[in-house]
Structures are given as structure tokens and as C-alpha cells.
Amino acid sequence: MATVSKSPSNSYPLLETIGDPKDLRKLDRRDLWQLSNELREFILHSVSTTGGHLSSNLGTIELTIALHYVFNTPDDRLVWDVGHQTYGHKILTGRRAAMSKLRQKGGIAGFPRREESAYDTFGTAHSSTSISAAIGMAVAARAAGKKRHAIAIIGDGAITAGMAFEAMNNVGKENVIVILNDNDMSISESIGALNNYFAKLMSGRFYAATKKTAEKALQYTPTFKEIAKKLEEHAKGMIIPSTMFEEFGFNYTGPIDGHNIDVLIDTLNNVKQLEGPQFLHVVTRKGQGYKLAEDDPINYHGPPKFDPTIGIVKPAVSADAKPKITYTQIFGDWLCDMARVEPKLFGITPAMREGSGLVKFSQEFPTRYFDTAIAEQHAVTFAAGLAAEGMRPVLAIYSTFLQRGYDQLIHDVALQNLPVMFALDRGGLVGADGPTHHGAFDLSYLRCIPNMVVMAPANENECRQMLTTGVRLNQPSAIRYPRGNGPGVTIETELTTLPVGKGVIVREAKGYATTAHKRRVAILAFGSMVKPALDAGDALNASVANMRFVKPIDDALVFKLATTHDVIVTVEENVIMGGAGSAVSESLSAQNLTLPILHLGLPDHFVEHGDPSILLADCGLTREGIVASIQKWLSDTADAVASRAAS
């Protein structure tokens, strides 16, 4: 097929006629090849303008078109696993114009959202949920007496997760179609026994062998023995996978070329006529049609804005500019430094090597590096097993992904008081990926677990110190840090620890807050909120404490501030309910201290996608927002006191 042009086109004659899949289904099949080229070009230039997921979307163009062409969507339910490959789906279902505000505040999401479109039948963003949801939809259709198809589209990375196998084991006789989008990639390279199994099957594909044979046809005539060997490879490639999936009750078809629209349409038309669970194995290539993404699908998985004629270019840094380092990089560097002095240290990730900063560690310490694939539950218990035998496992995981291993965190790690350290990346609001990826709940769901030590660094150097502290504890610990850069403090090379459960006063006010109400204000800030709290403290003449530890909370510091100030304010980039502020309130209550307290944090609703700075401002977690909230609260409480006194 033709590849994507290197310069944007001003016209997409076929694509612009598609308002929804009904228009698509009116097209002659011969036009679908041109449509796939236009859709691929549109996505490339759209993503290069807004940023977003690219490689995965370029790899599913033909499959997306074929699905909407063959099935009567939205009555037939398409359930996309993860959903970062659904830009083509969004464009074909009436959201082409909305792509200009993709993943921006007020714009469409980067993942399927039920409230966004009737064609988004199930909200996704975490992996391996599609088969379960599709089975549920099939059962519901049968119960309602409706004849419709439920189709789950899942990648070879996502299907390695236990939840996918739990679902397949439960499929029964339901009319479910599972489409395996096999591109030998997830976000990082797919790993593990099952992926190796798929790779081995693909290496013996009959059509690939046939192609190679055809290319050499003029060079020599193959012997009967060679032909027999090719037939044997073909037979293995067709029998082995069918045996595996048919053990779960599926009728297996494939593998087929996922970039050949005619083959896709013919096969899908055949499969949809069959009763019972169907499994279609489709082979695609991430980044298809854009050579830079084909050659480097990891780098082009979620690129920022870029010029598609040039590709991704690292921004130039002036010689005198102070280099900024992300918290993820700090963790990656620390892990290597600590591994050099601690031979029992192991680094673990559930399929997020690049995102969690483990590339360097995986190269320098390959025997102590483990990627468990998309299997958070296994990753946590695997770490527990290492810890039970005297090792020092460090599990690098996104805040929002640790939610998937919560039972294992409680049952296998904390209950046994095992020294597993969780390096919790993406704590707080992460931006364009939205509510499915915001680390909004970790302080709440961690601090309620016995034996846990929970830390939140205010800056880069403190993050390194907390990581060292956590790995040297003889109990479970979590260091929760945000996405992106810190405030820019100097990072010490020493591996130093911090006193457990001790915060520090970073601004000590003299006198009253600069308001009409003569009250002394103490702001107790956690992690990423220390910097804006300090700025707010300067504006209000308030004392500010960097609490450092969410658990154990520094009771002595809480007592000192409560007995020297008139009001307490807590600030955290976590939901208020059950969070760090709640820990302060519990400390006050336990010490029989009563004084007004204001909790600032994330609201009791899911925060949408958008630029993190805008989202933080909306939540009142900037300098201006903190100042305004405190001033209003002081005024409101003063009026309430005056009103009660007058009555």
C-alpha cells in the first residue's frame, strides 16, 4: 500500500464524506484503500499538531475501517482494549473536526468515553478489560432478546494480563468475537512466554515463507524436502494457536494480514456469521505507513508536537541553561547508584520500562531487572516473594496502575510486613491522559494500610533521599512523586536517609496573616504542594511546613504548629477524602487539640484531561488558588463566629 505523504494535504476527499459509519458502509470496497491512506495521513498530521498517541493508531487504520464497514456499529458493540489506538475510530464516528482539541481541556479524550459518543461503548485506558466487558455485553444482549455482536479488540501486550485469561475462561457459549491485534509491541517491547509464543508463530508464517520463496524463485528450484518443510511450518502455525485458544472454547481463525482491507473484510464477514465465541488473530505493524514510527514505535508511541517531515527532535538547550531533570530520571539514576552498593536490590516494572525510568538499570543490571508485562498483581506478589527471601525489591509503577494490584499490596506485602519499596510515579494530576491516569487516590489508599510508610518529596533532592530511606526500611514503603520536573534544586550524589516520620518548617511566620482577621495561619503541605504553599505563605505571612511523611504523620510537628497558630491549612495533590489532610485531622484529634482546619486538595469528582497547570488552577492548588481559598475561609469562619456570638 502507499505510505503517508511527508507533507500535509489540504484535502481528504473520501474522508471528508464520512460523517459516521453509515457513510463508510456506502462506499465501494475499492475505495477503502484510498480511505485508509487519507485516514492515516490525517491522523499523522493531527497528532503532530496536538501531540498524542501515534504508533498504535497508524497500525490499526485498516482494521478500524474494516470493523465499521462490516459491523452495524454502534448497535454492534466495539470494545477497544486500552483505547489509545482509537483515533481512527473517533474520526470515522463523527469526531474528525474535534481532533484539533484532542486531549485538551474541553476537547475530546484520547481514550474511548461513553459520555463522548454512542460509538464508545465502554470507557477504557487501563489494559486487558475488553474481553470481560464484551462478554458482559453479549450476556446482556441475550437476556434482552437482542441479536447483536460484541467485539473485543485487544493487543498482544494486553492479552498477556491475567484478567484477559480470566475472561476467556468464562466465555462459555456467548456470541463474542475477540480480535487479537498482534503487533509484537505494547508500549515497551512486549515480553514474556506468551509473547515469545506469538513471535515464534509469526516467524513461521506461511505467507512470509511463501514471499521469500517467490523472491528466490529465479535463483533455484526448491527441492521436495524444502517444500515439505514449508508446509510443516504452515501446519504448525495454523494448528498450535487454534489448540491454545480453542481450549478456552473459542473458534480460532488466523493469523491474517491486518493491513489488507480485502482480507480483513472477507474474514470478518465470515466470522460474524458463526455462532459462539470467535477468536480472530490479526497481524499488524505499529507505526504502519510512517517510516519513522515504524522504525521507532516506542519513541513515537506518545510524541509531543512535531514536524512530520522531520520527525521528533529534542529541544535545543543553551550551554548556560540549567538542565531540568524529571522525577522519573531522578529515580532511574538513583536506582543504578543504589544497585552498585546494594547487591540485593532488584528493579521491577509491569511493562513500563521507559515510562518509569528503568532503561539504564535494565542495561546495567540485566540480571536484577524484571519486566513482568502488563501484570500488576503478579508484579507486586513477585516483589513480595523476593523480599521474603531477603532481597530488596523496588517496584516502579504508576500511581494509577498500582490500584490494579491493591489486594496483593495488602495481602502479600503489608500483612507480612515485607520490605518492598514502591516507587510511585505520576502521583497527582498528569494532564492530557485524564482521569484514568491521574494519580489522585494513592495517599488515601496507601495510608490506611498497616505497616506502610508513605512519603511525598517536595523537590528533586528530597526524592532521592526518600528513595534511599525507603529501600533501607525493614517494612513496606512508598515514595510518591509527580510527573515532570521539580522546582529545580541541586541534587546531592550521596545516598542519605531522612528521619522517618519527621517533617520540617520551611517558613516560620512572625505575627498574623495579612488579612483583616488577626489569626496566625500554619500551612501543612505535602509533596508537590510545598512550593505553591510556600509562595502562598509569603503572600499571607503564614508559617509553612514540609510534612514529608504522610504516614507516619509527624505528630510532634502537628502539635507544635497547632499550639502556636490559630488555624491549620493542609494542602495536597490528592483527593481530600482520606488523604494527607485527614491524617493531620486524626493527629489533632488523637492529641485532643481543637482548632479550625481547612483541607485543600483534589475535589470529590474525576478531574478531566487538560494541561496540568490549568487543571491545578481549576482545583485551587496554585499559589493564587491557595491564597484565595484561605482568605475566603478566614472571612467565612469569622463571619460565622460573629453571627453565633450575636445570637
C-alpha positions in Angstrom: 0.0 0.0 0.0 1.0 3.6 -0.4 2.8 5.3 2.6 1.8 8.5 4.2 3.0 11.6 2.4 5.6 13.7 4.1 3.7 16.9 3.8 0.2 17.7 5.0 -2.7 17.6 2.5 -5.3 20.2 2.5 -7.9 17.8 1.2 -9.2 14.4 2.2 -11.9 13.8 -0.5 -13.1 10.5 0.8 -12.6 11.0 4.5 -14.5 14.3 4.4 -17.6 12.5 3.2 -17.7 10.3 6.3 -19.9 11.7 9.0 -20.5 8.4 10.6 -20.0 4.7 9.8 -23.3 4.6 7.8 -21.5 6.8 5.2 -18.5 4.5 5.3 -20.6 1.4 4.6 -22.0 3.1 1.4 -18.5 3.2 -0.1 -17.4 0.7 -2.8 -14.8 -1.6 -1.3 -12.3 -0.5 -3.9 -12.4 3.0 -2.3 -11.4 1.8 1.1 -7.7 1.6 0.2 -7.7 5.3 -0.6 -9.7 6.0 2.5 -7.1 4.2 4.6 -4.3 6.3 3.1 -6.3 9.5 3.8 -7.2 8.5 7.4 -3.5 7.6 8.1 -2.3 10.9 6.7 -5.0 12.8 8.7 -4.0 11.1 11.9 -0.3 11.7 11.4 -0.7 15.4 10.8 -3.4 15.8 13.5 -1.2 14.2 16.2 1.8 16.1 15.1 -0.2 19.3 15.8 -1.7 18.3 19.2 0.6 15.5 20.5 -0.9 12.2 21.5 -0.7 8.5 20.6 0.7 7.9 17.2 2.3 4.5 16.5 -0.6 2.5 17.8 -3.1 4.4 15.7 -1.2 4.2 12.5 -1.1 0.4 13.0 -4.9 0.0 13.3 -6.2 2.0 10.3 -7.3 -0.8 8.1 -8.6 -2.8 11.0 -10.7 0.1 12.2 -12.2 0.8 8.7 -13.0 -2.9 8.2 -14.7 -3.2 11.6 -17.0 -0.3 11.0 -17.6 -1.5 7.4 -18.6 -5.0 8.3 -20.4 -4.5 11.6 -23.5 -2.4 12.3 -22.0 -0.1 14.8 -23.0 1.3 17.3 -25.7 -1.4 17.6 -22.9 -4.0 17.3 -20.6 -3.2 20.2 -16.9 -2.5 19.6 -14.9 -2.6 22.8 -11.3 -1.3 22.4 -8.7 -2.5 24.9 -6.7 0.4 26.4 -8.1 2.6 23.7 -5.0 4.6 22.8 -5.4 3.2 19.2 -8.9 4.6 18.7 -8.2 7.9 16.9 -9.3 6.4 13.6 -12.4 5.1 15.3 -13.2 8.6 16.7 -12.6 10.2 13.3 -14.9 7.8 11.5 -17.7 8.2 14.1 -18.2 12.0 13.7 -15.3 13.5 15.6 -12.9 14.5 12.8 -13.2 18.2 13.5 -12.8 17.7 17.2 -9.4 16.2 16.7 -7.9 19.7 16.8 -8.6 19.8 20.5 -7.6 16.2 21.3 -6.7 15.7 25.0 -7.0 19.4 25.7 -9.3 20.9 28.3 -12.9 21.0 26.8 -11.8 18.8 23.9 -12.3 15.1 23.2 -10.4 12.5 25.2 -7.5 10.4 24.0 -9.4 7.2 25.0 -13.0 6.0 24.5 -15.5 7.7 26.7 -19.1 6.6 26.9 -20.3 10.1 27.5 -18.5 11.3 24.4 -20.1 9.1 21.8 -22.6 6.3 21.4 -19.9 4.5 19.4 -17.7 4.5 22.5 -19.5 1.6 24.1 -17.1 1.1 27.0 -14.7 3.5 28.7 -11.1 2.4 28.7 -7.5 3.4 29.3 -6.2 0.6 31.5 -5.4 -2.6 29.7 -7.0 -6.1 29.5 -10.6 -5.1 30.3 -12.1 -5.5 26.8 -12.9 -9.3 26.8 -14.7 -9.1 30.2 -16.8 -6.1 29.1 -17.6 -7.7 25.7 -18.8 -10.9 27.4 -21.0 -8.8 29.8 -22.5 -7.1 26.8 -23.1 -10.4 25.0 -24.9 -11.8 28.0 -27.0 -8.6 28.4 -28.0 -8.8 24.7 -29.0 -12.4 25.1 -31.0 -11.6 28.2 -32.8 -8.8 26.4 -33.5 -11.0 23.4 -31.4 -8.8 21.0 -29.3 -10.1 18.2 -26.1 -8.1 18.1 -22.3 -8.7 18.1 -19.9 -7.9 20.9 -16.3 -7.5 19.6 -13.3 -7.0 21.8 -10.1 -5.7 20.1 -7.1 -6.5 22.3 -3.3 -6.2 21.7 -0.7 -8.9 22.2 0.7 -7.0 25.2 -2.7 -6.6 26.9 -3.7 -10.2 26.3 -0.8 -11.4 28.5 -2.5 -10.0 31.6 -4.4 -12.3 33.9 -7.7 -10.5 33.6 -7.8 -11.4 29.8 -7.4 -15.1 30.6 -9.9 -14.9 33.4 -12.4 -13.5 30.9 -11.6 -16.1 28.2 -12.0 -18.9 30.8 -15.5 -17.5 31.5 -16.7 -17.0 27.9 -18.9 -20.1 27.8 -21.0 -20.2 24.6 -21.6 -16.5 24.3 -21.5 -14.8 20.9 -18.3 -12.9 21.5 -15.6 -12.0 18.9 -12.1 -11.4 20.2 -9.7 -9.8 17.8 -6.1 -10.1 18.8 -4.2 -7.1 17.3 -0.8 -8.7 17.2 2.0 -6.1 16.5 4.6 -7.6 18.9 4.5 -4.4 20.9 2.7 -2.9 23.8 4.3 0.5 25.0 7.7 -1.0 25.7 8.6 -4.2 23.8 6.2 -7.0 24.7 7.9 -9.7 26.8 7.2 -13.0 28.5 6.4 -16.5 27.5 3.1 -15.8 25.7 4.6 -13.0 23.6 7.5 -15.2 22.7 5.0 -17.9 21.7 3.2 -15.4 19.3 6.6 -14.3 17.9 7.6 -17.9 17.2 4.3 -18.5 15.4 4.8 -15.3 13.3 8.3 -16.2 12.4 6.9 -19.3 10.6 4.0 -17.6 8.9 3.2 -19.4 5.7 2.7 -16.2 3.6 6.0 -14.8 4.8 7.8 -18.1 3.8 5.9 -18.0 0.5 7.1 -14.4 -0.2 10.7 -15.3 0.5 10.4 -18.4 -1.7 8.9 -16.3 -4.5 11.7 -13.7 -4.3 14.2 -16.5 -4.9 12.2 -18.4 -7.5 14.5 -17.4 -10.3 17.6 -18.4 -8.4 16.9 -22.0 -7.8 14.0 -24.6 -7.8 13.2 -25.8 -4.3 13.6 -29.4 -3.6 10.7 -31.6 -2.4 12.3 -31.6 1.1 12.3 -27.8 1.3 8.7 -27.6 0.1 7.7 -30.2 2.8 9.5 -28.1 5.4 7.5 -25.0 4.4 4.3 -27.0 4.6 5.3 -28.2 8.1 5.8 -24.6 9.2 2.5 -23.6 7.8 0.7 -26.5 9.6 2.3 -25.6 12.9 1.3 -22.0 12.5 -2.3 -23.0 11.9 -2.7 -25.8 14.4 -0.8 -24.6 17.6 -2.7 -21.4 18.2 -6.1 -22.9 17.4 -5.4 -25.6 20.0 -4.5 -22.9 22.6 -7.5 -20.7 22.2 -9.9 -23.5 21.5 -9.1 -24.9 24.9 -11.0 -21.8 26.2 -13.9 -22.5 23.9 -13.1 -20.2 21.0 -13.1 -21.0 17.3 -9.7 -19.7 16.2 -9.1 -18.0 12.8 -5.8 -16.6 11.6 -3.3 -15.2 11.6 -4.3 -12.8 8.8 -2.7 -9.6 7.4 -4.1 -6.7 9.4 -3.2 -4.2 6.7 -5.0 -5.9 3.8 -8.5 -4.5 3.9 -10.0 -7.1 1.5 -8.7 -9.9 3.6 -10.0 -8.2 6.7 -13.4 -7.6 5.4 -13.8 -11.1 3.9 -12.6 -12.7 7.2 -14.8 -10.5 9.4 -17.8 -11.2 7.2 -17.2 -14.9 7.7 -16.5 -14.7 11.4 -19.7 -12.7 12.2 -21.8 -15.5 10.7 -20.5 -18.0 13.2 -22.2 -18.8 16.5 -20.4 -18.9 19.8 -17.0 -17.4 20.8 -14.8 -16.5 18.0 -11.0 -15.6 18.1 -9.5 -13.7 15.1 -5.7 -13.3 15.1 -4.7 -10.2 13.1 -1.1 -9.2 12.5 -0.3 -5.5 12.2 2.7 -3.2 12.4 2.9 -0.3 14.8 3.6 3.0 13.0 2.5 1.5 9.7 2.9 3.9 6.8 5.2 6.4 8.5 8.7 5.1 8.4 10.0 7.0 11.4 7.3 5.4 13.6 7.8 2.0 12.0 11.5 2.1 12.9 11.0 3.6 16.4 7.5 2.7 17.6 8.4 3.3 21.3 9.6 6.9 20.7 6.5 7.6 18.6 4.1 5.9 20.9 3.0 9.2 22.6 5.0 12.0 21.0 4.6 15.7 21.7 4.0 18.1 18.8 6.5 17.6 16.0 7.1 18.3 12.3 6.1 15.0 10.4 8.6 15.9 7.6 11.4 15.9 10.1 10.3 13.8 13.0 10.8 14.2 16.7 13.6 16.5 17.6 14.9 17.0 21.1 14.6 20.7 22.0 17.9 22.6 22.0 19.3 23.5 25.3 21.6 26.6 25.6 25.1 26.0 27.1 24.4 28.2 30.1 20.9 26.9 30.8 20.5 24.9 34.0 19.3 21.4 32.8 16.0 20.3 34.2 15.6 16.7 35.3 12.3 14.9 35.8 11.4 12.9 38.9 11.4 9.8 36.7 15.0 10.4 35.7 16.0 11.0 39.4 14.5 7.6 40.2 16.3 5.9 37.3 19.7 7.4 38.3 19.1 6.6 42.0 18.2 3.0 41.2 21.5 2.5 39.4 23.5 4.2 42.1 21.8 2.2 44.8 22.3 -1.1 42.9 26.0 -0.5 42.9 26.2 -0.5 46.7 23.3 -2.9 47.4 23.7 -6.3 45.7 20.3 -7.4 46.9 18.4 -4.7 45.1 16.1 -5.7 42.3 14.2 -3.4 39.9 10.7 -4.4 38.7 8.2 -2.8 36.3 4.9 -4.0 34.9 5.6 -3.2 31.2 6.6 0.5 31.8 10.4 0.4 31.4 10.6 3.7 29.5 7.9 5.5 31.4 9.2 4.5 34.8 12.8 5.4 34.1 14.3 1.8 34.1 16.1 1.7 30.7 19.5 2.5 32.2 19.0 0.0 35.0 17.9 -2.7 32.6 21.1 -2.3 30.6 23.5 -2.1 33.6 21.9 -4.7 35.8 20.1 -7.1 33.4 20.1 -10.0 35.9 18.4 -7.8 38.6 15.8 -6.2 36.2 12.4 -7.8 35.7 9.6 -6.7 33.4 6.5 -8.7 34.4 4.5 -7.5 31.4 1.1 -6.0 32.0 0.6 -7.9 35.2 0.5 -5.6 38.2 -0.9 -8.2 40.5 1.9 -10.6 39.7 4.5 -7.8 39.9 3.5 -7.0 43.5 3.5 -10.6 44.7 6.7 -11.4 42.8 8.3 -8.5 44.7 6.9 -9.9 47.9 8.5 -13.3 47.1 11.9 -11.6 46.6 11.5 -9.7 49.8 10.6 -12.9 51.7 13.9 -14.3 50.7 16.0 -11.3 51.9 16.1 -9.3 48.7 15.4 -5.6 48.4 12.8 -5.3 45.5 11.9 -1.9 44.2 8.7 -1.8 42.1 8.5 1.1 39.8 4.8 1.7 39.0 2.4 4.5 38.1 0.1 5.5 40.9 -3.0 4.7 38.8 -1.6 1.2 37.9 -0.9 0.2 41.5 -4.6 0.4 42.0 -4.7 -2.9 39.9 -2.5 -4.7 42.5 -4.2 -3.4 45.6 -5.2 -6.8 47.1 -1.6 -8.0 46.6 -0.3 -4.9 48.3 -2.4 -5.5 51.4 -2.4 -9.3 51.5 1.0 -10.3 50.2 3.2 -7.3 51.2 1.8 -5.3 54.1 0.2 -8.2 56.0 3.6 -9.9 56.0 5.4 -6.7 56.7 7.8 -7.3 53.8 10.3 -4.7 52.7 9.0 -4.0 49.2 9.5 -0.4 48.1 7.0 1.2 45.7 8.4 4.0 43.5 5.1 5.6 42.7 5.4 7.7 39.6 2.7 10.0 38.2 1.3 11.0 41.6 -1.2 13.8 41.2 -2.6 15.3 38.0 -0.9 14.0 34.9 -2.6 16.1 32.2 -3.7 15.0 28.8 -4.4 11.3 29.6 -7.1 12.4 32.0 -8.9 10.8 34.9 -7.9 7.2 34.0 -4.2 8.2 34.6 -4.4 10.9 37.3 -2.7 9.7 40.5 -5.5 11.1 42.6 -6.1 8.4 45.2 -2.8 6.9 46.3 -2.2 8.8 49.5 -5.7 7.8 50.6 -5.5 4.1 49.6 -1.9 3.7 51.0 -2.1 5.4 54.4 -5.0 3.2 55.6 -2.8 0.1 55.3 -0.9 -1.1 58.4 2.9 -1.3 58.2 3.1 1.1 55.3 5.4 4.1 55.3 4.3 6.8 52.8 6.5 9.7 51.7 6.0 12.6 49.3 9.1 14.6 48.2 8.9 18.4 47.8 11.9 18.5 45.4 14.4 16.5 43.5 17.0 16.0 46.2 14.4 15.1 48.7 13.1 12.5 46.3 16.5 10.8 46.2 16.7 10.9 50.0 13.3 9.4 50.4 14.1 6.6 47.9 17.2 5.8 49.9 15.2 5.9 53.1 12.5 3.6 51.8 14.9 0.9 50.4 16.7 0.7 53.8 13.5 0.2 55.8 12.5 -3.2 57.1 8.9 -2.7 56.1 6.8 -1.7 53.1 7.2 1.8 51.8 6.0 4.1 49.0 7.6 7.2 47.6 5.0 9.2 45.7 6.3 11.7 43.2 4.7 13.7 40.4 5.2 13.6 36.6 7.6 16.0 35.1 10.2 18.4 36.7 10.6 19.5 40.2 11.4 23.1 41.4 15.0 22.8 40.3 17.1 22.2 43.5 20.6 20.8 43.5 20.7 17.0 43.8 23.3 15.6 46.1 25.2 12.5 45.0 25.3 10.9 48.4 22.8 8.2 49.3 21.5 9.7 52.5 18.4 8.9 54.5 15.8 11.0 56.3 14.4 10.5 59.8 11.2 8.6 59.5 8.0 10.4 60.3 9.6 13.9 60.6 8.7 17.0 58.7 10.4 20.4 58.7 9.2 24.0 59.0 10.3 25.8 55.8 8.7 29.2 56.6 8.1 30.5 60.1 5.8 33.5 60.2 6.0 36.2 62.8 2.7 37.7 63.7 -0.7 37.4 62.0 -1.7 36.5 58.5 -2.0 39.6 56.3 -5.8 39.7 56.3 -8.4 41.7 58.1 -8.7 38.9 60.6 -5.9 38.6 63.2 -5.2 34.9 63.1 -2.0 33.1 62.8 -2.1 30.6 59.9 0.0 27.4 59.5 0.0 25.6 56.2 1.0 22.0 56.3 2.0 21.0 52.7 2.7 17.6 51.2 5.0 16.7 48.3 4.4 18.8 45.1 2.3 21.3 47.0 5.2 22.6 49.2 6.3 25.1 46.5 2.9 26.7 45.9 2.2 26.6 49.7 5.5 28.5 50.3 4.5 31.1 47.7 1.1 31.4 49.4 2.8 31.6 52.8 4.8 34.6 51.6 1.7 36.3 50.4 -0.2 35.6 53.6 2.6 35.8 56.2 1.8 32.2 57.1 4.0 29.5 58.5 4.6 26.6 56.1 5.7 23.1 56.9 7.0 20.5 54.5 5.5 17.4 56.1 7.4 14.9 54.0 5.7 11.9 55.5 2.0 11.1 55.1 2.5 8.0 57.2 3.6 8.1 59.9 2.4 11.7 60.3 4.7 13.9 62.3 2.5 14.2 65.5 5.1 16.4 67.2 5.2 18.9 64.4 1.4 18.9 64.2 1.3 19.6 68.0 3.8 22.4 67.7 2.0 24.2 64.9 -1.4 23.7 66.4 -0.4 25.2 69.7 1.4 28.2 68.2 -1.2 29.1 65.5 -4.8 29.8 65.4 -5.8 27.9 62.3 -4.3 24.9 60.3 -4.5 24.5 56.5 -3.4 21.3 54.7 -2.6 21.2 51.0 -2.1 18.0 48.9 -2.3 16.9 45.3 -4.6 14.0 46.2 -8.3 13.7 46.9 -9.2 15.3 50.2 -11.2 12.3 51.4 -8.9 10.1 53.5 -5.8 11.8 52.3 -2.9 13.6 54.0 -5.1 16.3 55.4 -7.2 13.6 57.0 -4.1 12.3 58.7 -3.5 15.7 60.2 -7.1 15.9 61.5 -6.7 12.5 63.1 -3.4 13.6 64.7 -5.1 16.7 66.2 -8.0 14.6 67.5 -5.7 12.0 69.0 -3.8 14.7 70.8 -7.0 16.3 72.0 -6.3 19.5 70.0 -9.2 21.5 68.7 -8.8 24.4 66.3 -10.2 25.4 62.9 -8.7 23.3 60.0 -9.1 23.8 56.2 -8.3 20.9 53.8 -7.2 21.8 50.3 -6.8 19.1 47.6 -8.4 17.4 44.7 -12.2 17.6 44.6 -14.7 14.7 45.0 -15.1 14.2 41.3 -13.0 12.9 38.5 -10.8 15.6 37.1 -10.9 15.7 33.3 -8.0 15.9 30.9 -6.1 19.0 30.1 -2.8 20.9 30.7 -1.7 20.1 34.3 -1.2 23.8 35.1 -4.8 24.6 34.1 -6.2 21.7 36.0 -4.3 22.6 39.2 -5.6 26.1 38.9 -9.1 24.8 38.5 -8.7 22.8 41.7 -7.3 25.8 43.5 -3.9 24.3 44.0 -1.7 27.1 42.7 -0.3 30.0 44.7 -3.3 32.2 43.8 -5.8 29.4 44.5 -4.4 28.6 47.9 -4.3 32.3 48.9 -7.9 32.9 47.7 -9.2 29.7 49.5 -7.5 30.7 52.8 -8.7 34.3 52.7 -12.3 33.3 51.9 -12.3 30.6 54.6 -10.9 33.0 57.2 -13.6 35.5 56.2 -16.4 32.9 56.3 -15.4 31.4 59.6 -15.0 34.9 61.2 -18.5 35.8 60.0 -19.9 32.6 61.4 -18.2 33.2 64.7 -19.6 36.7 64.9 -23.0 35.6 63.9 -23.1 32.9 66.7 -21.8 35.5 69.2 -24.5 38.0 68.2 -27.3 35.4 68.6 
